[in-house]
Amino acid sequence: MKQTMIKYIKRLRAHSVNTTLVSALGIIILGALFPAHAQVKTPVMDLVDIQGIRQNQLVGYGLVVGLDGQGDRNQVKFTAQSITNMLRQFGVQIDDNTNPKLRNVASVSVTATVEPMAGVGQSLNVVVSSIGDAKSLRGGTLLLTPLRGIDGEVYAVAQGNLVVGGVSAEGKSGSKVVVNTPTSGRIPGGAILEREVPTDFADSENVVLNLRKPSFTTAKNISREINNVFGPEVAIAENNARVTVKAPKDSQQRVVMMSMLEEINVTQGRKPARVVFNSRTGTVVIGKNVKVSEAAVSHGNLTVTVAESQQVSQPNAFAQGETQVVDNSRLDINQERGQMVIWPPGTELNTIVNAVNSLGATPTDLMSILQALHEAGALNAELVVI
């Protein structure tokens, strides 16, 4: 197909046809046959957070009852005190010196998250976790618990039956089996929002877009695409992490504007090269843009084994000695032969992985190799330890 079009253009030139027209026609046809590499664009709202539209956390202290002997023990004094105070509110008088031995009650922390712009009466999911030494919250019921915000005000109330994914069983001999976590559970829709969380989104003069991954190129592209839609100087990239957009004061017009922002796609800037280490799990994640300069790598393991054993030294039949227990230590040092691999300049991810695999390196060895390359100045990436 392509060869046929090229021959067709040459045939037009061979005849006395307007050269400019033929050249233009050739550019159009070849542009269609050989399209430029299109850059992938991402919706603006996938790259930014809107200042003033955010989640808010709530926390409270409550009691879970009905635990069938799996609740807090007597040494958890605040559980008994909480029950005493609650019963007094219902007119039940209990002497201060009385210690109610409660095995079916547990003190818990109650947490919930309020979604942005949530209104009064909406339901919230609740997470309940044991504070004392309760063995399990399975089958328990959370009593009415106020949930407070960071300002100390009550925004929601929670109550309901717990859904616990864990289970535990214990025998009289002390043997115990635990599956998942029985001391934590959830109450889907267990809280009701009683007060809206205040926000200044509708009152502010501008809409501020905070980039989740700061980048000067991304901020520039966002402001440019917004100005192409709404007009010049509507959006201003203040820095690599913030874009300010002028917004109408009318709430309906502001909603329409935000809806239009959701339809805008932009090209992201270059992502930073990073190598992420998780020292707890031994996980190593290498980004696509990670490259190394020319370097030679050799890695070997040195293993030292110390084995302790005891032997009985028995004297001869007519000797006057005594039987003794003698310690016997055995040491063994084993060093694996290290292989050296040379990485040429500009080596990319797949070459790094293949070379490390050829060395037979474990994730811990890989951490050591990459850290050594970074110290030697041969790794053009940021090391992140989590």
N, C-alpha and C positions, 0 to 999 in steps of 0.2 A: 504494500500500500504506500509506504513512504517513498520507495524508489519510483513508483509510478508518478507520484505528485512532483517529485524533483524533475523527472524527465519532462513532465507537462510544462513546468515553468521554463525549462531550457528551450522547449519547442516554441513557446510564446516569444521568447527573446530572439529566436532565430528568424521569426517573421518580423515585419516592421510594425511592431506594436509599441505603444508608449512605454518607454523604459521605466518611468516612475511608477506607472500603474502596475507593471509586472513585478517590480521590486516590492511594492506594498503588498501585492497579492501573495508573493512568496513569503514575506514576513508573517502574514496572517496564517497561511497554511502551515508553515514550519512551526509557528508558535503553538498551533493546535496539536501538531504531531509530537512536539517535544515540550510539554508543559514544564514550567519551572517548579521546583520543589516547594510545595505549599507547606507553610508553617502551621503547626497545630495550635488552635486557639482554645482558650479556656474561659468559661463564663466568669464574669467579674465576681459574682457572689461566692464562687468557690475559692477565691483568692483572698477575700477580705472579710473582716468583721465590722459591723456597723456600730459605732460608738453610741451607747444609750440603749441598744437592743442586746441584752445579755441575760444569761441565766443567773439565778440567785440561790444560795444555799440556805437551808433552814435546819435547825437542830433543836432537840428537846430531850428531856429526861422523863422516863416513864416506867411503868410496872407491867410485867407480863404475868398473868395468873393462869392457873389450870395446868401446871406442868407435871403432875403425877409423880411427885417426889424428886424431880430433876432440877429443882430450883436452887437458889443460893443457900449456903449453909449458915450456921449461927454466927460464924466469925465475920460475916459481912453485915456489920452493924447498921449501915445506912439503909439497907432493904427493910429491916424491921422498923426503923424510925420512919421511913416513908409510909409504910402501911399504917403505923400508928397515927401519923398526921392525917392520912386520908380518911381513916375511920372516924376521927374526931370531927371532920367536916360533915360527916353524915350523922352526927349525934351519938356516936359510940364512944363512951368514956373509958380510957385505959390508963392505968396507973403508970407513972414514969418508970417505976422499978420493975414493971412486968416485961418479960422478954418473950414475945410471941414466937414460938418455934415454928417457923414457916418453911415448908419444904416445896411448896407449890408455886412460889413467887420468885421472880428474878428482876433485878434492876437492869434497865437497858437504856442505851442511847438510841434516839430516833432521829433519822436524817431524811431530808427530802430536798428536791430541786424544783424551783419554780421556773417554768419556761418563760421566755420573753413575752411581755404584753399579756400575761395570763390574767383573767378576770375573776372577780369574786364568785365563788360557787364552783369553780373548776376542781376536778379531782387530781390529786398528786400521788405518785407512787412513793412508798415509804420503805426504808431499809431499817431493820431493827437488829441491834447487836448487844450481846450480853456485856455488862460491866463487871459483875461479880464473878463467882465461881460456879455458876450454874452449869450443869453437864449438858443440857439440851433445852432448846426452846420449842421443840416439836410439840404440836398440839396446843400451844399457848394462845392466849388472847391479850392483845394490848389494850389497856385501859385508856380512857380519854386523856390525851397528852397534848399540851400546847407546844407549838413549834415557833421558835423565835429567830429573827434575823440578826445580822451583825450589830444593829442598833438597839437590840434588846426588846423590840416590840414583837408582839404575837401576830403572826401572819396566817397561821393555819392551825387546825386541830386534827389529830390523828387518832384512830381507833379501829380495831378489827382483828380478825383471826390471821395468824401468821402462816405463811407457806415456807416451810423449811426443807431445803434439799438434802441436808445431811442427816445422818443417823448414827447413834452410838449404842453399844451394848457392852456390859461389864459383868463378869462372873464373881462369885464369892472369893475365889482364889486370887483375884487381882488381875486376871487376864482381861484385856479390853480391846474392842474392835471399833474403830471410828471410820466412817465413810463421809467424805467431804467435810463440811463445817456445820455441826448441829447447833452451834451457839449463835448463829446469824440467820435471819430470814427476811422475807419481804411481805408487804401487804399491798397488792396492786390496787391502786385507787383508794388507798386507806386514809388519805388526808383530804380535807376540804379547805380550799383557800378562802379565808375570811377577810382578807385585806389585800388590796393591790400593792405591788411593789412600785414605788414612785420612779418615774423616768423622765428625763428632760428631752427625749427625742423629738416630741412634737413642738416643744417650745424653743429649741435652739435655732439660730439663724441659718446654720450650715449643717449639712450631713457629713460626718467625718468617717472615712473609710480607712480602717487600720489593716495594713497588710499582714497576713499571717506569717509570711516569709519575706522579710524586708529585702527589697531590691530596687535600685534606682531605675533600672530599665523597665521593670514591671510597673512602678509608680508612674513613669513617664507615659507608658503605653495606655494605662488606665485613664489618665487625664486627657490624653489625646483622643481616645475613642469616645469619651463622654462629651468632649467639646465638639466632636464631629456630629453628634446626635442633637445636643441641646444648644449649641452655639459657642462662640469663642469666650474664653475666660470664665466659663461656668465651673470648671474643675481646675484646681491648682494642686500640683504635687509639691507638698511642703518639704518632704524629705524622702528617704528611701522606705519609710514605714507608714506614711500617712498621706492621704489625698483628701482635700477639702472640696466639697461640692456645694454650691449655692442652691438652696431649696426654697420653694414657695412656702408662705406662712399658712395658707389654707390647707387644712388636713386632707381634704379630698385630692387636691392637686399634688400634695406631697406623696400620697399613696400611689397616684398614677405615675409620678416620677420614679419612685422606687421600683414599680413594676417594669418600667422601661429600662432601668439599670440592670434588672435581672436578665434582660434579653441581650445585653451587650457582651461580646466575646473579645478577649484581648490575648496577645502573645506574651507569654511569660519571659522574663529575663533568664539569663544563664543561672542554673542552679549550682550552688557551691559544692565543691568536691569534699566529701566527708567519708571518714571511716568510723563506724560506730562499734564500740566494744561493750558488751554486757558481761562484766566480770563475774556476776553471780551464776549465770547460766552458760557461760562460755560461748555466747553467740557473737559472731563477727559479721557485720554488714558493710559491704564495700559499694560505694556509689558508682554510677556509670561514668562520671567525669574524672575518676581517680586515675592518675598516670604517674609513672615513676621515671626518673632520669636513669642514665646508665649506671648500673651497680652490679656487683657480684655478691651473691648471698650463699652462705654456707651455714647449715644448722645441724647440730647433733645433740643427742641427749646423753647426759652423764647420770648413771643410776648407781646408787650406793645402797647395798642391802646388808642389814645387820640382823643376824638371827641369834637369839639367846636360847640356850637349853641347859638342862641340869642333868648331871650324871652322878651315880652313887659309887664312891670309892670304897672298896671292901678290902681290908687288910688280909694278909696271909693267915693260914690256919694257926700257926704258932707265933705269930707276931703279937706284940703288945699294943698295937694301934687300935683305933676306934673307927667305926664306919662313919664316913663323912659324905655330905652332898656338895659336889663341886660344880660351880658355874662354868659353862663352856660357851664362848662367843665365837661366831663365825662371820667374817666380813667378806663381802664380794663387791668388787667395783667393775662395772660394765659400761663402757663408752661406745655408743654406736658410731659407725663411720659416717661422717657428714659429707653430703654431696654439695658441690658448688654449682650454682646456676647463674649465668650472666643475663641480665635483662638489658636490652638495648634502650636508648633514649625514646621517650614517648610510648612506652609499653602501656597497653590498655588493660581493662578489667579481665577479659578472657585469658590473656597471656599470663597475668598475675596468678589467676586461679589455677591454670594448668601447671605453672611452675611450682606453686606451693604444693599442689597435689602430688607432683612428681617427687617432691622431697619427703612425702609421707607425713606431713606435718599435721598435728592435731590443732583444734581451735586455739588452745593455749600457746602452742608453738607459733601459730599464725599471728597472734597478738604480739609476741616477742619480735618476730621478723619485721612486722610493719612498724612497730615502735622504733626499732633500730634503724630502719630506712628513713623514718621521719627525723631522727636525731642526726643522721648522716646528711640530711638535706636532699635526699633523693626521692622523697615522696611529697608531691604537690597537693596534699589534702590535709584537712583539719581532723585531728583525732578527737573523738567524743567518747567519753567513758560514762556509762549510765549504770 
